[in-house]
Amino acid sequence: MKINELIGDFEIFVTNEEQELLEKLEEIRPIEFYDERERFVIENLIRKSLITKISRNNSYMVVRND
């Protein structure tokens, strides 16, 4: 039996705060655009693989994964 057959629906838990930030993040933006609290939440979402951090021109850009 395959794991996909055992797990019908795979969901990653996100808090309300994380969900609001994910909805705001529609396009690629520099991480400096966000305040300190939002950066902390973004780092949590990066660990959950819901956001990707891209190095570009001595700064980091963030974009939501689809």
PQR file with spaces between the fields and no chain letter, atoms N, CA, C, O and H, PARSE charges and radii, in Angstrom:
ATOM       1  N    MET     1       0.829   -1.173    0.000 -0.4000 1.5000
ATOM       2  CA   MET     1       0.000    0.000    0.000 -0.0000 2.0000
ATOM       3  C    MET     1       0.882    1.248    0.000  0.5500 1.7000
ATOM       4  O    MET     1       1.890    1.302    0.704 -0.5500 1.4000
ATOM       5  N    LYS     2       0.501    2.240   -0.785 -0.4000 1.5000
ATOM       6  CA   LYS     2       1.261    3.479   -0.879 -0.0000 2.0000
ATOM       7  C    LYS     2       0.799    4.464    0.188  0.5500 1.7000
ATOM       8  O    LYS     2      -0.337    4.409    0.660 -0.5500 1.4000
ATOM       9  H    LYS     2      -0.318    2.196   -1.357  0.4000 1.0000
ATOM      10  N    ILE     3       1.696    5.358    0.554 -0.4000 1.5000
ATOM      11  CA   ILE     3       1.366    6.364    1.572 -0.0000 2.0000
ATOM      12  C    ILE     3       0.250    7.283    1.088  0.5500 1.7000
ATOM      13  O    ILE     3      -0.559    7.745    1.893 -0.5500 1.4000
ATOM      14  H    ILE     3       2.619    5.403    0.171  0.4000 1.0000
ATOM      15  N    ASN     4       0.193    7.553   -0.215 -0.4000 1.5000
ATOM      16  CA   ASN     4      -0.870    8.399   -0.763 -0.0000 2.0000
ATOM      17  C    ASN     4      -2.243    7.769   -0.592  0.5500 1.7000
ATOM      18  O    ASN     4      -3.240    8.478   -0.453 -0.5500 1.4000
ATOM      19  H    ASN     4       0.850    7.177   -0.869  0.4000 1.0000
ATOM      20  N    GLU     5      -2.301    6.460   -0.601 -0.4000 1.5000
ATOM      21  CA   GLU     5      -3.565    5.768   -0.392 -0.0000 2.0000
ATOM      22  C    GLU     5      -4.003    5.835    1.065  0.5500 1.7000
ATOM      23  O    GLU     5      -5.200    5.864    1.353 -0.5500 1.4000
ATOM      24  H    GLU     5      -1.491    5.885   -0.713  0.4000 1.0000
ATOM      25  N    LEU     6      -3.053    5.860    1.973 -0.4000 1.5000
ATOM      26  CA   LEU     6      -3.368    5.943    3.394 -0.0000 2.0000
ATOM      27  C    LEU     6      -3.760    7.356    3.809  0.5500 1.7000
ATOM      28  O    LEU     6      -4.672    7.547    4.613 -0.5500 1.4000
ATOM      29  H    LEU     6      -2.081    5.837    1.739  0.4000 1.0000
ATOM      30  N    ILE     7      -3.069    8.332    3.260 -0.4000 1.5000
ATOM      31  CA   ILE     7      -3.335    9.734    3.584 -0.0000 2.0000
ATOM      32  C    ILE     7      -4.188   10.309    2.461  0.5500 1.7000
ATOM      33  O    ILE     7      -3.689   10.566    1.366 -0.5500 1.4000
ATOM      34  H    ILE     7      -2.327    8.177    2.607  0.4000 1.0000
ATOM      35  N    GLY     8      -5.447   10.507    2.730 -0.4000 1.5000
ATOM      36  CA   GLY     8      -6.352   11.023    1.709 -0.0000 2.0000
ATOM      37  C    GLY     8      -6.126   12.498    1.426  0.5500 1.7000
ATOM      38  O    GLY     8      -6.150   12.920    0.270 -0.5500 1.4000
ATOM      39  H    GLY     8      -5.852   10.298    3.620  0.4000 1.0000
ATOM      40  N    ASP     9      -5.907   13.284    2.468 -0.4000 1.5000
ATOM      41  CA   ASP     9      -5.763   14.726    2.315 -0.0000 2.0000
ATOM      42  C    ASP     9      -4.617   15.194    3.201  0.5500 1.7000
ATOM      43  O    ASP     9      -4.631   14.973    4.411 -0.5500 1.4000
ATOM      44  H    ASP     9      -5.888   12.942    3.407  0.4000 1.0000
ATOM      45  N    PHE    10      -3.640   15.830    2.606 -0.4000 1.5000
ATOM      46  CA   PHE    10      -2.469   16.307    3.334 -0.0000 2.0000
ATOM      47  C    PHE    10      -2.576   17.812    3.530  0.5500 1.7000
ATOM      48  O    PHE    10      -2.590   18.560    2.552 -0.5500 1.4000
ATOM      49  H    PHE    10      -3.628   16.009    1.622  0.4000 1.0000
ATOM      50  N    GLU    11      -2.653   18.270    4.775 -0.4000 1.5000
ATOM      51  CA   GLU    11      -2.772   19.686    5.084 -0.0000 2.0000
ATOM      52  C    GLU    11      -1.690   20.089    6.072  0.5500 1.7000
ATOM      53  O    GLU    11      -1.330   19.317    6.961 -0.5500 1.4000
ATOM      54  H    GLU    11      -2.642   17.662    5.569  0.4000 1.0000
ATOM      55  N    ILE    12      -1.182   21.289    5.912 -0.4000 1.5000
ATOM      56  CA   ILE    12      -0.193   21.844    6.831 -0.0000 2.0000
ATOM      57  C    ILE    12      -0.920   22.842    7.726  0.5500 1.7000
ATOM      58  O    ILE    12      -1.610   23.733    7.231 -0.5500 1.4000
ATOM      59  H    ILE    12      -1.475   21.916    5.190  0.4000 1.0000
ATOM      60  N    PHE    13      -0.768   22.696    9.033 -0.4000 1.5000
ATOM      61  CA   PHE    13      -1.422   23.595    9.974 -0.0000 2.0000
ATOM      62  C    PHE    13      -0.826   24.994    9.874  0.5500 1.7000
ATOM      63  O    PHE    13       0.394   25.156    9.907 -0.5500 1.4000
ATOM      64  H    PHE    13      -0.207   21.972    9.435  0.4000 1.0000
ATOM      65  N    VAL    14      -1.684   26.003    9.752 -0.4000 1.5000
ATOM      66  CA   VAL    14      -1.264   27.402    9.783 -0.0000 2.0000
ATOM      67  C    VAL    14      -2.178   28.157   10.739  0.5500 1.7000
ATOM      68  O    VAL    14      -3.374   27.880   10.820 -0.5500 1.4000
ATOM      69  H    VAL    14      -2.675   25.871    9.725  0.4000 1.0000
ATOM      70  N    THR    15      -1.607   29.107   11.455 -0.4000 1.5000
ATOM      71  CA   THR    15      -2.386   29.933   12.370 -0.0000 2.0000
ATOM      72  C    THR    15      -3.143   30.989   11.566  0.5500 1.7000
ATOM      73  O    THR    15      -2.902   31.165   10.372 -0.5500 1.4000
ATOM      74  H    THR    15      -0.635   29.332   11.389  0.4000 1.0000
ATOM      75  N    ASN    16      -4.050   31.678   12.228 -0.4000 1.5000
ATOM      76  CA   ASN    16      -4.787   32.761   11.566 -0.0000 2.0000
ATOM      77  C    ASN    16      -3.841   33.857   11.085  0.5500 1.7000
ATOM      78  O    ASN    16      -4.017   34.404    9.996 -0.5500 1.4000
ATOM      79  H    ASN    16      -4.246   31.535   13.198  0.4000 1.0000
ATOM      80  N    GLU    17      -2.848   34.170   11.892 -0.4000 1.5000
ATOM      81  CA   GLU    17      -1.872   35.204   11.534 -0.0000 2.0000
ATOM      82  C    GLU    17      -1.070   34.790   10.304  0.5500 1.7000
ATOM      83  O    GLU    17      -0.829   35.603    9.412 -0.5500 1.4000
ATOM      84  H    GLU    17      -2.705   33.726   12.777  0.4000 1.0000
ATOM      85  N    GLU    18      -0.661   33.533   10.261 -0.4000 1.5000
ATOM      86  CA   GLU    18       0.080   33.026    9.107 -0.0000 2.0000
ATOM      87  C    GLU    18      -0.792   33.024    7.854  0.5500 1.7000
ATOM      88  O    GLU    18      -0.322   33.350    6.764 -0.5500 1.4000
ATOM      89  H    GLU    18      -0.857   32.873   10.986  0.4000 1.0000
ATOM      90  N    GLN    19      -2.061   32.654    8.013 -0.4000 1.5000
ATOM      91  CA   GLN    19      -2.979   32.625    6.867 -0.0000 2.0000
ATOM      92  C    GLN    19      -3.194   34.023    6.300  0.5500 1.7000
ATOM      93  O    GLN    19      -3.229   34.191    5.081 -0.5500 1.4000
ATOM      94  H    GLN    19      -2.443   32.389    8.898  0.4000 1.0000
ATOM      95  N    GLU    20      -3.338   35.029    7.160 -0.4000 1.5000
ATOM      96  CA   GLU    20      -3.502   36.409    6.705 -0.0000 2.0000
ATOM      97  C    GLU    20      -2.279   36.872    5.929  0.5500 1.7000
ATOM      98  O    GLU    20      -2.408   37.529    4.896 -0.5500 1.4000
ATOM      99  H    GLU    20      -3.310   34.892    8.150  0.4000 1.0000
ATOM     100  N    LEU    21      -1.111   36.538    6.416 -0.4000 1.5000
ATOM     101  CA   LEU    21       0.124   36.930    5.735 -0.0000 2.0000
ATOM     102  C    LEU    21       0.265   36.212    4.396  0.5500 1.7000
ATOM     103  O    LEU    21       0.703   36.813    3.415 -0.5500 1.4000
ATOM     104  H    LEU    21      -1.006   36.005    7.255  0.4000 1.0000
ATOM     105  N    LEU    22      -0.099   34.948    4.348 -0.4000 1.5000
ATOM     106  CA   LEU    22      -0.054   34.204    3.082 -0.0000 2.0000
ATOM     107  C    LEU    22      -0.979   34.829    2.042  0.5500 1.7000
ATOM     108  O    LEU    22      -0.630   34.897    0.864 -0.5500 1.4000
ATOM     109  H    LEU    22      -0.455   34.460    5.145  0.4000 1.0000
ATOM     110  N    GLU    23      -2.145   35.280    2.465 -0.4000 1.5000
ATOM     111  CA   GLU    23      -3.088   35.905    1.541 -0.0000 2.0000
ATOM     112  C    GLU    23      -2.566   37.247    1.037  0.5500 1.7000
ATOM     113  O    GLU    23      -2.839   37.625   -0.102 -0.5500 1.4000
ATOM     114  H    GLU    23      -2.428   35.224    3.423  0.4000 1.0000
ATOM     115  N    LYS    24      -1.817   37.972    1.873 -0.4000 1.5000
ATOM     116  CA   LYS    24      -1.244   39.259    1.458 -0.0000 2.0000
ATOM     117  C    LYS    24      -0.085   39.089    0.486  0.5500 1.7000
ATOM     118  O    LYS    24       0.181   39.973   -0.329 -0.5500 1.4000
ATOM     119  H    LYS    24      -1.596   37.665    2.798  0.4000 1.0000
ATOM     120  N    LEU    25       0.600   37.965    0.568 -0.4000 1.5000
ATOM     121  CA   LEU    25       1.807   37.742   -0.206 -0.0000 2.0000
ATOM     122  C    LEU    25       1.449   37.215   -1.599  0.5500 1.7000
ATOM     123  O    LEU    25       1.472   36.006   -1.830 -0.5500 1.4000
ATOM     124  H    LEU    25       0.384   37.247    1.230  0.4000 1.0000
ATOM     125  N    GLU    26       1.122   38.110   -2.512 -0.4000 1.5000
ATOM     126  CA   GLU    26       0.692   37.720   -3.854 -0.0000 2.0000
ATOM     127  C    GLU    26       1.825   37.750   -4.868  0.5500 1.7000
ATOM     128  O    GLU    26       1.777   37.037   -5.870 -0.5500 1.4000
ATOM     129  H    GLU    26       1.104   39.092   -2.324  0.4000 1.0000
ATOM     130  N    GLU    27       2.825   38.553   -4.625 -0.4000 1.5000
ATOM     131  CA   GLU    27       3.930   38.667   -5.579 -0.0000 2.0000
ATOM     132  C    GLU    27       5.255   38.668   -4.828  0.5500 1.7000
ATOM     133  O    GLU    27       5.284   38.799   -3.604 -0.5500 1.4000
ATOM     134  H    GLU    27       2.864   39.133   -3.811  0.4000 1.0000
ATOM     135  N    ILE    28       6.334   38.524   -5.557 -0.4000 1.5000
ATOM     136  CA   ILE    28       7.663   38.495   -4.949 -0.0000 2.0000
ATOM     137  C    ILE    28       8.005   39.889   -4.412  0.5500 1.7000
ATOM     138  O    ILE    28       7.860   40.893   -5.109 -0.5500 1.4000
ATOM     139  H    ILE    28       6.311   38.417   -6.552  0.4000 1.0000
ATOM     140  N    ARG    29       8.463   39.924   -3.155 -0.4000 1.5000
ATOM     141  CA   ARG    29       8.813   41.196   -2.504 -0.0000 2.0000
ATOM     142  C    ARG    29      10.053   41.007   -1.644  0.5500 1.7000
ATOM     143  O    ARG    29      10.326   39.901   -1.178 -0.5500 1.4000
ATOM     144  H    ARG    29       8.581   39.109   -2.589  0.4000 1.0000
ATOM     145  N    PRO    30      10.805   42.087   -1.430 -0.5600 1.5000
ATOM     146  CA   PRO    30      11.955   41.981   -0.516  0.2800 2.0000
ATOM     147  C    PRO    30      11.474   41.801    0.922  0.5500 1.7000
ATOM     148  O    PRO    30      10.436   42.332    1.319 -0.5500 1.4000
ATOM     149  N    ILE    31      12.237   41.055    1.677 -0.4000 1.5000
ATOM     150  CA   ILE    31      11.853   40.787    3.070 -0.0000 2.0000
ATOM     151  C    ILE    31      11.910   42.069    3.904  0.5500 1.7000
ATOM     152  O    ILE    31      11.244   42.155    4.935 -0.5500 1.4000
ATOM     153  H    ILE    31      13.080   40.624    1.354  0.4000 1.0000
ATOM     154  N    GLU    32      12.686   43.058    3.481 -0.4000 1.5000
ATOM     155  CA   GLU    32      12.759   44.339    4.191 -0.0000 2.0000
ATOM     156  C    GLU    32      11.446   45.106    4.117  0.5500 1.7000
ATOM     157  O    GLU    32      11.238   46.045    4.885 -0.5500 1.4000
ATOM     158  H    GLU    32      13.228   42.988    2.643  0.4000 1.0000
ATOM     159  N    PHE    33      10.569   44.729    3.218 -0.4000 1.5000
ATOM     160  CA   PHE    33       9.267   45.368    3.053 -0.0000 2.0000
ATOM     161  C    PHE    33       8.375   45.130    4.272  0.5500 1.7000
ATOM     162  O    PHE    33       7.468   45.918    4.539 -0.5500 1.4000
ATOM     163  H    PHE    33      10.737   43.967    2.594  0.4000 1.0000
ATOM     164  N    TYR    34       8.628   44.056    5.006 -0.4000 1.5000
ATOM     165  CA   TYR    34       7.776   43.650    6.119 -0.0000 2.0000
ATOM     166  C    TYR    34       8.362   44.110    7.452  0.5500 1.7000
ATOM     167  O    TYR    34       9.573   44.285    7.585 -0.5500 1.4000
ATOM     168  H    TYR    34       9.365   43.417    4.789  0.4000 1.0000
ATOM     169  N    ASP    35       7.476   44.304    8.440 -0.4000 1.5000
ATOM     170  CA   ASP    35       7.954   44.705    9.760 -0.0000 2.0000
ATOM     171  C    ASP    35       8.494   43.477   10.512  0.5500 1.7000
ATOM     172  O    ASP    35       8.452   42.355   10.007 -0.5500 1.4000
ATOM     173  H    ASP    35       6.492   44.162    8.332  0.4000 1.0000
ATOM     174  N    GLU    36       8.996   43.714   11.716 -0.4000 1.5000
ATOM     175  CA   GLU    36       9.684   42.660   12.460 -0.0000 2.0000
ATOM     176  C    GLU    36       8.783   41.464   12.776  0.5500 1.7000
ATOM     177  O    GLU    36       9.215   40.319   12.642 -0.5500 1.4000
ATOM     178  H    GLU    36       9.031   44.625   12.126  0.4000 1.0000
ATOM     179  N    ARG    37       7.550   41.710   13.189 -0.4000 1.5000
ATOM     180  CA   ARG    37       6.632   40.608   13.509 -0.0000 2.0000
ATOM     181  C    ARG    37       6.313   39.787   12.263  0.5500 1.7000
ATOM     182  O    ARG    37       6.300   38.557   12.319 -0.5500 1.4000
ATOM     183  H    ARG    37       7.199   42.640   13.297  0.4000 1.0000
ATOM     184  N    GLU    38       6.056   40.457   11.138 -0.4000 1.5000
ATOM     185  CA   GLU    38       5.762   39.752    9.889 -0.0000 2.0000
ATOM     186  C    GLU    38       6.963   38.941    9.423  0.5500 1.7000
ATOM     187  O    GLU    38       6.789   37.860    8.861 -0.5500 1.4000
ATOM     188  H    GLU    38       6.067   41.456   11.092  0.4000 1.0000
ATOM     189  N    ARG    39       8.161   39.432    9.642 -0.4000 1.5000
ATOM     190  CA   ARG    39       9.367   38.668    9.284 -0.0000 2.0000
ATOM     191  C    ARG    39       9.465   37.383   10.095  0.5500 1.7000
ATOM     192  O    ARG    39       9.856   36.338    9.575 -0.5500 1.4000
ATOM     193  H    ARG    39       8.302   40.311   10.099  0.4000 1.0000
ATOM     194  N    PHE    40       9.106   37.468   11.371 -0.4000 1.5000
ATOM     195  CA   PHE    40       9.118   36.281   12.223 -0.0000 2.0000
ATOM     196  C    PHE    40       8.129   35.239   11.704  0.5500 1.7000
ATOM     197  O    PHE    40       8.452   34.054   11.628 -0.5500 1.4000
ATOM     198  H    PHE    40       8.788   38.317   11.793  0.4000 1.0000
ATOM     199  N    VAL    41       6.936   35.682   11.353 -0.4000 1.5000
ATOM     200  CA   VAL    41       5.915   34.782   10.813 -0.0000 2.0000
ATOM     201  C    VAL    41       6.370   34.218    9.469  0.5500 1.7000
ATOM     202  O    VAL    41       6.143   33.042    9.185 -0.5500 1.4000
ATOM     203  H    VAL    41       6.674   36.645   11.416  0.4000 1.0000
ATOM     204  N    ILE    42       7.005   35.039    8.643 -0.4000 1.5000
ATOM     205  CA   ILE    42       7.523   34.582    7.345 -0.0000 2.0000
ATOM     206  C    ILE    42       8.557   33.484    7.546  0.5500 1.7000
ATOM     207  O    ILE    42       8.551   32.495    6.814 -0.5500 1.4000
ATOM     208  H    ILE    42       7.190   35.995    8.874  0.4000 1.0000
ATOM     209  N    GLU    43       9.441   33.638    8.520 -0.4000 1.5000
ATOM     210  CA   GLU    43      10.441   32.604    8.790 -0.0000 2.0000
ATOM     211  C    GLU    43       9.773   31.284    9.186  0.5500 1.7000
ATOM     212  O    GLU    43      10.240   30.213    8.799 -0.5500 1.4000
ATOM     213  H    GLU    43       9.446   34.442    9.114  0.4000 1.0000
ATOM     214  N    ASN    44       8.682   31.359    9.955 -0.4000 1.5000
ATOM     215  CA   ASN    44       7.940   30.143   10.307 -0.0000 2.0000
ATOM     216  C    ASN    44       7.334   29.499    9.061  0.5500 1.7000
ATOM     217  O    ASN    44       7.348   28.275    8.928 -0.5500 1.4000
ATOM     218  H    ASN    44       8.303   32.230   10.270  0.4000 1.0000
ATOM     219  N    LEU    45       6.807   30.305    8.160 -0.4000 1.5000
ATOM     220  CA   LEU    45       6.209   29.785    6.935 -0.0000 2.0000
ATOM     221  C    LEU    45       7.267   29.211    5.993  0.5500 1.7000
ATOM     222  O    LEU    45       6.981   28.289    5.229 -0.5500 1.4000
ATOM     223  H    LEU    45       6.795   31.299    8.268  0.4000 1.0000
ATOM     224  N    ILE    46       8.472   29.744    6.043 -0.4000 1.5000
ATOM     225  CA   ILE    46       9.579   29.188    5.256 -0.0000 2.0000
ATOM     226  C    ILE    46       9.909   27.794    5.779  0.5500 1.7000
ATOM     227  O    ILE    46      10.142   26.876    4.992 -0.5500 1.4000
ATOM     228  H    ILE    46       8.704   30.492    6.664  0.4000 1.0000
ATOM     229  N    ARG    47       9.931   27.629    7.112 -0.4000 1.5000
ATOM     230  CA   ARG    47      10.193   26.315    7.700 -0.0000 2.0000
ATOM     231  C    ARG    47       9.107   25.300    7.339  0.5500 1.7000
ATOM     232  O    ARG    47       9.377   24.104    7.227 -0.5500 1.4000
ATOM     233  H    ARG    47       9.741   28.374    7.751  0.4000 1.0000
ATOM     234  N    LYS    48       7.884   25.787    7.161 -0.4000 1.5000
ATOM     235  CA   LYS    48       6.777   24.908    6.782 -0.0000 2.0000
ATOM     236  C    LYS    48       6.714   24.707    5.262  0.5500 1.7000
ATOM     237  O    LYS    48       5.828   24.006    4.771 -0.5500 1.4000
ATOM     238  H    LYS    48       7.665   26.758    7.253  0.4000 1.0000
ATOM     239  N    SER    49       7.632   25.307    4.523 -0.4000 1.5000
ATOM     240  CA   SER    49       7.707   25.217    3.058 -0.0000 2.0000
ATOM     241  C    SER    49       6.482   25.813    2.365  0.5500 1.7000
ATOM     242  O    SER    49       6.073   25.337    1.306 -0.5500 1.4000
ATOM     243  H    SER    49       8.351   25.876    4.921  0.4000 1.0000
ATOM     244  N    LEU    50       5.906   26.839    2.953 -0.4000 1.5000
ATOM     245  CA   LEU    50       4.787   27.528    2.326 -0.0000 2.0000
ATOM     246  C    LEU    50       5.232   28.815    1.640  0.5500 1.7000
ATOM     247  O    LEU    50       4.512   29.368    0.809 -0.5500 1.4000
ATOM     248  H    LEU    50       6.238   27.226    3.813  0.4000 1.0000
ATOM     249  N    ILE    51       6.430   29.284    1.998 -0.4000 1.5000
ATOM     250  CA   ILE    51       7.031   30.468    1.384 -0.0000 2.0000
ATOM     251  C    ILE    51       8.470   30.113    1.015  0.5500 1.7000
ATOM     252  O    ILE    51       9.136   29.351    1.716 -0.5500 1.4000
ATOM     253  H    ILE    51       7.014   28.834    2.673  0.4000 1.0000
ATOM     254  N    THR    52       8.931   30.676   -0.093 -0.4000 1.5000
ATOM     255  CA   THR    52      10.307   30.460   -0.532 -0.0000 2.0000
ATOM     256  C    THR    52      11.087   31.756   -0.374  0.5500 1.7000
ATOM     257  O    THR    52      10.601   32.835   -0.715 -0.5500 1.4000
ATOM     258  H    THR    52       8.390   31.295   -0.663  0.4000 1.0000
ATOM     259  N    LYS    53      12.304   31.634    0.149 -0.4000 1.5000
ATOM     260  CA   LYS    53      13.202   32.774    0.298 -0.0000 2.0000
ATOM     261  C    LYS    53      14.260   32.684   -0.791  0.5500 1.7000
ATOM     262  O    LYS    53      14.951   31.673   -0.915 -0.5500 1.4000
ATOM     263  H    LYS    53      12.698   30.758    0.426  0.4000 1.0000
ATOM     264  N    ILE    54      14.385   33.756   -1.588 -0.4000 1.5000
ATOM     265  CA   ILE    54      15.295   33.781   -2.731 -0.0000 2.0000
ATOM     266  C    ILE    54      16.344   34.858   -2.497  0.5500 1.7000
ATOM     267  O    ILE    54      16.007   35.998   -2.174 -0.5500 1.4000
ATOM     268  H    ILE    54      13.823   34.578   -1.487  0.4000 1.0000
ATOM     269  N    SER    55      17.608   34.502   -2.660 -0.4000 1.5000
ATOM     270  CA   SER    55      18.691   35.472   -2.518 -0.0000 2.0000
ATOM     271  C    SER    55      18.857   36.211   -3.844  0.5500 1.7000
ATOM     272  O    SER    55      19.014   35.595   -4.899 -0.5500 1.4000
ATOM     273  H    SER    55      17.881   33.576   -2.922  0.4000 1.0000
ATOM     274  N    ARG    56      18.820   37.552   -3.771 -0.4000 1.5000
ATOM     275  CA   ARG    56      18.947   38.357   -4.978 -0.0000 2.0000
ATOM     276  C    ARG    56      19.568   39.713   -4.625  0.5500 1.7000
ATOM     277  O    ARG    56      19.025   40.467   -3.818 -0.5500 1.4000
ATOM     278  H    ARG    56      18.693   38.053   -2.915  0.4000 1.0000
ATOM     279  N    ASN    57      20.704   40.004   -5.239 -0.4000 1.5000
ATOM     280  CA   ASN    57      21.366   41.313   -5.082 -0.0000 2.0000
ATOM     281  C    ASN    57      21.579   41.709   -3.625  0.5500 1.7000
ATOM     282  O    ASN    57      21.152   42.786   -3.208 -0.5500 1.4000
ATOM     283  H    ASN    57      21.145   39.391   -5.894  0.4000 1.0000
ATOM     284  N    ASN    58      22.223   40.867   -2.861 -0.4000 1.5000
ATOM     285  CA   ASN    58      22.551   41.126   -1.450 -0.0000 2.0000
ATOM     286  C    ASN    58      21.335   41.326   -0.563  0.5500 1.7000
ATOM     287  O    ASN    58      21.452   41.926    0.506 -0.5500 1.4000
ATOM     288  H    ASN    58      22.570   39.993   -3.200  0.4000 1.0000
ATOM     289  N    SER    59      20.194   40.850   -0.970 -0.4000 1.5000
ATOM     290  CA   SER    59      19.009   40.887   -0.120 -0.0000 2.0000
ATOM     291  C    SER    59      18.205   39.616   -0.375  0.5500 1.7000
ATOM     292  O    SER    59      18.539   38.821   -1.253 -0.5500 1.4000
ATOM     293  H    SER    59      20.100   40.363   -1.838  0.4000 1.0000
ATOM     294  N    TYR    60      17.158   39.439    0.394 -0.4000 1.5000
ATOM     295  CA   TYR    60      16.315   38.265    0.244 -0.0000 2.0000
ATOM     296  C    TYR    60      14.922   38.681   -0.204  0.5500 1.7000
ATOM     297  O    TYR    60      14.344   39.641    0.304 -0.5500 1.4000
ATOM     298  H    TYR    60      16.887   40.085    1.108  0.4000 1.0000
ATOM     299  N    MET    61      14.405   37.939   -1.159 -0.4000 1.5000
ATOM     300  CA   MET    61      13.053   38.139   -1.644 -0.0000 2.0000
ATOM     301  C    MET    61      12.226   36.946   -1.166  0.5500 1.7000
ATOM     302  O    MET    61      12.743   35.837   -1.039 -0.5500 1.4000
ATOM     303  H    MET    61      14.875   37.159   -1.572  0.4000 1.0000
ATOM     304  N    VAL    62      10.940   37.180   -0.902 -0.4000 1.5000
ATOM     305  CA   VAL    62      10.062   36.094   -0.480 -0.0000 2.0000
ATOM     306  C    VAL    62       8.878   36.007   -1.418  0.5500 1.7000
ATOM     307  O    VAL    62       8.372   37.014   -1.912 -0.5500 1.4000
ATOM     308  H    VAL    62      10.519   38.082   -1.005  0.4000 1.0000
ATOM     309  N    VAL    63       8.447   34.771   -1.651 -0.4000 1.5000
ATOM     310  CA   VAL    63       7.296   34.536   -2.525 -0.0000 2.0000
ATOM     311  C    VAL    63       6.534   33.317   -2.001  0.5500 1.7000
ATOM     312  O    VAL    63       7.132   32.374   -1.485 -0.5500 1.4000
ATOM     313  H    VAL    63       8.858   33.953   -1.249  0.4000 1.0000
ATOM     314  N    ARG    64       5.234   33.350   -2.140 -0.4000 1.5000
ATOM     315  CA   ARG    64       4.374   32.255   -1.684 -0.0000 2.0000
ATOM     316  C    ARG    64       4.491   31.076   -2.647  0.5500 1.7000
ATOM     317  O    ARG    64       4.530   31.258   -3.863 -0.5500 1.4000
ATOM     318  H    ARG    64       4.748   34.116   -2.559  0.4000 1.0000
ATOM     319  N    ASN    65       4.546   29.866   -2.089 -0.4000 1.5000
ATOM     320  CA   ASN    65       4.522   28.656   -2.901 -0.0000 2.0000
ATOM     321  C    ASN    65       3.074   28.351   -3.267  0.5500 1.7000
ATOM     322  O    ASN    65       2.155   28.636   -2.501 -0.5500 1.4000
ATOM     323  H    ASN    65       4.514   29.719   -1.100  0.4000 1.0000
ATOM     324  N    ASP    66       2.887   27.776   -4.436 -0.4000 1.5000
ATOM     325  CA   ASP    66       1.532   27.400   -4.862 -0.0000 2.0000
ATOM     326  C    ASP    66       1.260   25.949   -4.687  0.5500 1.7000
ATOM     327  O    ASP    66       0.164   25.484   -5.001 -0.5500 1.4000
ATOM     328  H    ASP    66       3.634   27.544   -5.059  0.4000 1.0000
